[in-house]
Amino acid sequence: MSEVDGSLMIPNSHLKLLPDDYLYHLGYSSAENLIDIFGDIKFVVIGGSIDRMRNFARYLSSVTGDEAVDLTKTDRYIMYKIGQTLSLSHGIGIPSMSILLHETIKLLSYIKATNTVIIRIGTSGGINVPAGSLIITNRSYNGYLEEKQELAILGQKVIRPTKLDNELAKQLQACHTDTKYDAILGGTMSTDDFYEGQARADGVLCEFSESDKLDFLKKLNELGIRNIEMECTFLAAITAICNLKCACVCVTLLDRLKGDQVLVSASEYKEFNERPQRLIAQFISQSLGSVGEKIVKPSVMFEEPEPKRKCEDKDEIIPRLAKIRREEFTNK
């Protein structure tokens, strides 16, 4: 039985007081008929890189046969709709991703979504695993090695627990069939920094020794932490509060016990990036009952035509919403 019942919960009562909630960074408004555009969404797949999520949209389209439609309205994040799936970029780190998740989850609430699954795909540094391994997170740790997400709110530290849907993680692992690399259930440490926070000694600042670094990384290994990235704790915290199923699937670019720098070749990097995409496309097509309808070779990835664009241009919507704001101010 799933750990989440599928009913989306938004605990912020202030939203009910808004006559029109403008999702500024996405370019959409609750005053629009969002159900017509997004009403059938069941999967939201997010990743840091714009190119990665554009390529995922193209690849998923080639697998399921659904048209990839560009719904991007701003220059902050990209958004593609492929049948019942949204593919969105979130930038690097929790601050950028948190903005996307706040607005995307609000969008899901306005379309009355149920049983929606949010999955993050990305790259990471591995802990005692070969480069190219897929890590499916089952426990999410912060930089203090606690299963918590910390945020400063009104000058106070607010701590929220991190929780992922482990049944979903196991389902994702079951979709893995490639024998060239492993899909591993393991812990993920999320940090606020790529260099010192991840125990790297190759940044501008470093106040620890090489032996201290290795002792820390070995401690991660003993805790069952298999990779390090910069987003998972917030994803696990906000989705748990909102009663959404979520997962995090990242490919490792190196084993951090063997070094700090990412030295994979361009061709290796490209192929490694495809691995989470293939797994999630397999999971989505299987969940929707379309698996096996299309057999797609990995080589077609990154070679599909540009997704079609079917949305109001941001140059049209922003002046219109600015006019609404001026009218509200004038009528006060």
N, C-alpha and C positions, 0 to 999 in steps of 0.2 A: 504494500500500500504506500502511496506517495506520502511524503512528509508535509506536503502543502495541498490544500483542498481546491485550489484554483481560483478562489474568489479574491479579487484585487481589493486591497484596503488602503485608503488614503487617510492617514490620521490627522491631517492638517485641516481643522475646521474653518480657518480663515479663507480657504479657497471658495467656500460657499457664498462668501460676501462679495466676490468679484463678479461684476456684470459681464466681463469679457476678460478671460485669461489669455494674454498674448505670450506665446512661447517664443520669446525673443530670439534665442539662438537657433531655433529650428525654422522660424518664420511663419508659424501657423498660429491660429487663434481659435479659442473655444467657440467663438461666434460663427465660425465656418461650419459647414456640414462635414465634419470630420468622419462621420460614420460612412458616408459615401466613398471617401478616399481610403480609409484605413479599417473599415468595419470588420473585415475578415482576418485580421492579423492574429496569428497564433505563435509566431516565432520572431524574436528580435535578436539579431546577431550583431555584436559590436566589436570593433577593433580599433587600435590606435591610428594606423596608417590609412590615409585616404585611398592610396593605390590598392592596398590590401582589400579594403571593403568594396571598392569598385570591381576588382577582379573576382571577389567572392560572389558578387551579384551576377556577373557574367557567367561564372562557372555554375552556380546554382540554377540559373536559367537554362543552361545547356543540359543539366541533369534532369530537371523536372519538366522542361518544356514550357514553363511559364515565362511570359515576357518580363524583362527587366526594365522597370520604368524609373527614370530619374525624377525624384520628388524634392530635390535639393532646392532650398529657397534662400539660403544665406551663404556667406563665405566661411562660416565657422565649422560646420560639419556637413558631410555629404549624407544623403539618404536615398536609397533605392528600394523599391518595392518589387518583389519577385513572388507573385502569387500571394500566399499567406505569410510571407516572410519580409521583414524589414532588415536591410543591411545599412549600418551607420558607422561612421568613423567617430572616435572620441578623443583623439589627441593623445598626448603623453601625460601620464600621471593622474592621480586622484582628482586634483582641482578641475582639470579639463573634463574628465569623465563624469564627475559628479553633476556638472551642469547638464550634460547630455542626459544622464539618467533621471534627474529631477523632471526635465521637460518631457522626456519620452514616456515615463511612467504616468505623468499627468495626462498626456495624450491618450494613453491606454485607458485611463479612467473615463475620459470624455467619450470614448467609443464603446464604453461598457464591456471591455475585453474580459474574458474569463479563460482560465487555463493557459495563459500565455507563458512561454518559456523565454528567458533571456540568457544568452550565451555570449561570453567574451572569448575571442580568439586572439592570439598574439604570439610574441616571441619572449624568451626568458633566458636566464642563466641557470643551468642545471646544477644539481648537487649530487655527485656520485652516480650520474647517469651519462650515457654517451650523447654527444651532440646529435640532434635530429630526433631525440625521443619526444613523445607527446606526454605531457603531464596534465592529467585531469584532476583538478583540485578537490580533495575531500575535507581538508581543514585549512582555514585561512588565518595566518598569523601576521601581526604587525612587526615593526622593527625591534620591538622589545620582547618578541617571541611570545606575545599574548594573543589569544583569539578574540581580539577586540578592535574596534575602529574608534579612534579618538578625533574629536573636532572641537575647536574653540568657538563657543557660541555665547555672545553677550559677556565676554571676558571670563567665561567659565569653561572648564574642560568637561565635555560631554562624552561619555563612553558608551558604546553600543556593541553588543555581541555580534560576532560574525558566524553565519550559518549558511551552508549550502545544502542543496537537495542531493543527498548521497545516492538515492535510488536513481536519479537522473544521471549522476556521474557513472554509475555502473552500466546504465543503458548505453551511454556514450562509449564506454570501454568495450561493450559487447559488439558495437558496430565496427570496431577495428579489425581489419583482415589482412593488412599488409605485413608480411613476415620479415621485411627488411629492417624494421624498427619497432620498438615497443610503445604501447599506450599504457601508462602507469598511473594508478591512483596514488596520490601522495599529497603532502602538505605543501602550501605555497606561502612564502614570506613576501609581503608587500612593503615597500619602503617609500619614503618621500624624496629619495635621491638616487641617482644612478651610480654615483661614485662612492663616497664615504659610507652612505647608508647601506650600500650593498657590499661593504667590506672590500672595495676596490682600492688598490694602492697606486693607481695610475692617473688619478685626478690632480688638480692643482694643489689640493690640500690632502694631507694624510698624516695623522698623528698616532698611528699604531704601527707595530712591527709586523713583518711578514709572518712570524710565528704566532702572534696574536690573531692575525687574520685567519690563518689556517686552523687554529684552535676553535675560533668562532664558527667557521664553515663546517668543521667536524661536528660541532654541537648541533648545527642544523640537521646534519645527516642523522645523528642519533635520535632527534625528535621526529624523524620521518618526513622532514621537509625536503622536497625533491627539486624545487626551483624557486627562483627569486624574480619578482616583477614589481610593478608599481601601481596596481589598481585593485587587486582582488578583495582587499578588506572592505572597501566602501561598497563594492558590488554585493558582497555577501551580507553586509549590514542593512543596506537600504531595501534589498529584495526580501530579506527576512521580515522586516517591519511591515512591508506592503503585501506580504503573503504571496510572493511570486516565486516560481521555480527559477533557479539560476544555476549556471555552471561556468567554469573557467577552464579553457583548454589552450595550453601554450606549448609551442615547440621550443626545445632547448637549442641554443646556438653554440654552447660550449659547456664543459664541465668546470665549474668554478674552483674545484679542488686542484685543477691543473693550470689555472691562469686567470687573468682578468680581461684580456682583450679578445674581442670577437674577430677571429681571423679566417672565417669561412670564405670560400670563393663566391663570386657573384652567382655562379650557377648553383652552388650548394645552397646559398641563401634563398634563391628563388624556389628551389625544390622544397626546402624546409618550410618555407612560408605556405606552400600548397598543402602541407600535411594536415594542419587543423581544418583547412577549408574542405578538404575531401571528406574528413571524418564527419563534420557537421552537415555537409550536403547529403551524405549517406544517411545520417540520423533523420534529417528533415524529410527526405524523400521516403524513407521507410515509415516514418510516423504518419505521413499523408497517404501512404498506400501506393506511391508511384515508383517505388524502388524496382529496378529491373526494366522499366519501360524504356529507358535510354541508357546506352552504354557509352560512356565518355572517356576517352583517353586523357591522361593528365596533360598531354602536350597541347590540348586545346585551351588550357587555361591561359589567360592573358592575351588570347587571340580572338576573342569574340568581338562583334561590332559594338559600338557605343550604345548603352541602354537608351531607349527613347525617353524624351523629356516630356512629362505631362503635368505641369504645375504652373501656377501663377507666378510670374516673374517677381523677384524680390523688389525690383524697381517700381512695381505696381502696388504690392501689398504694404510696403513700409510707409509710403506717403498716405495711403488710405488709413492705416492704423494711427499715424500721427494726427490725421484730421479728427479721428474719433477721440483721441486723447485731448486735443484742443477743445473740442465741443464739450467733453466732460468737465474740463477745467472751467470753461466759460459759464457752464450751467450751475456750478457750485455756489 
